[in-house]
Amino acid sequence: MTRQAQAGLAETAPAAGFEPAPRDDEAASPPAGDRSRQAMLAGSMEDAQILIWYASRSGVPVEEEVMKNLAETRSAHEQGRWSPAEEARFWTALNKLARAVRPVTVASIKASTEYGGSSHDRTRRVVQRYRRATLGVLLLLLLAQIYWLIGNNFATQIDTLQGDVSTQMDTLARLQGRLRAVEVDLEEESGRLIALMSADRPEEVLLPARRRVTELSRQQQELEVEIARSERLLEAATNMLASSQILLQGWDIFTGEEDPLRILTASRERATTTGKETAAAADPRRRYADNLTLLASRSALSTFNQYVLPLLYGLVGALAFILRTLSREMAAVTYSPADNLRYSLRWPLGMLAGITVGWFFDPESLTGLAAIQPLALAFLAGYGVELLFAGLDRIVSAFTGGDGKSRAAAA
């Protein structure tokens, strides 16, 4: 029937009470629901082939009846002998096959093996992305750790040198006090000896006075030598302290002094100025400028130790867990693209866990190797995020009771 005849029939059919006959192409095309069902069935048969391929290659034991039913139903579908009974046989056999290869799934086979093609390529890109991220974070952590260790060594050295300077200053003050007392005694004994000699006293009277003057002169010389030695030690310790302070200021790239050599100049000015009010003494800001900059550097060091390093260690721990899990799942053919969401949420949680560990430790009370222990705990917290948050959940449950979750859900 031509299209013109069909059009004429369509015009006369309503009057005659008949419906127009469908065109040949319309009668041949199945409804949309049937097409979707056929596509789903074809995809499921392809999935069955993938599971059979994996089970055969991996040596997974599968019942012979399952293999036979899948082969027969596929053949029936290709030959047009499809029926509800064949469909029931197919779905039952596919269910048994999926349980036999569990936890491996079709998605994990496509993602973890070369059978998946583009899906496997995407998985390789995911692994490369996490590998590069881990290497980048490790490099950043290495630089940050070296940076912190240098600053921590400078700060520790400054504390030690400040103690040495304080000790040398106490020693020098004590020697100077003894020297003044000896000088006073020497002046008195010298005056007494002069008075005795002016009175023409006999030698037996002058001898004890002369001996006393000689002894005090000897003590004066010894004290002057010790004072000179103590001053040299104090100067050396002061110079070392100023040098360490300059190095610490140079280390601090965030709040450090733009010209660290000013600290050494100010230290020398204070050392050479005695009894005079200088410009630095008149202006408290200049007087305490070096101390303020040093305090700022120590604050930067504490911030670095309490926040930045724990965060990086927690992130490294989380990335290490992701890489190990990825390699294990790829080897076991259990990785699927749906796991990417879990991995993308884990590394922010690792950073949070690392910072959380840093809250429980005071960086000012830990020095040297003892300061590394919180960082190791931050790495472990990032690696085992579940343990940390499971402990927090138990703490919350202890206060909210056993039905805390149900109450929260109801709210």
Secondary structure, 3 states (H helix, E strand, C coil): CCHHHHHHHHHHHHHHCCCCCCCHHHHHCCCHHHHHHHHHHHHHHHHHHHHHHHHHHHCCCCCHHHHHHHHHHHHHHHCCCCCHHHHHHHHHHHHHHHHHHCCCCHHHHHHHCHHHCHHHHHHHHHHHHHHHHHHHHHHHHHHHHHHHHHHHHHHHHHHHHHHHHHHHHHHHHHHHHHHHHHHHHHHHHHHHHHHHHHCCCCHHHHHHHHHHHHHHHHHHHHHHHHHHHHHHHHHHHHHHHHHHHHHHHHHCCCCCCCCCHHHHHHHHHHHHCCCCCCHHHHCHHHHCHHHHHHHHHHHHHHHHHHHHHHHHHHHHHHHHHHHHHHHHHHHHCCCCCCHHHHHHHHHHHHHHHHHHHHCCCCHHHCCHHHHHHHHHHHHHHHHCHHHHHHHHHHHHHHHHCCCHHHHHHHC
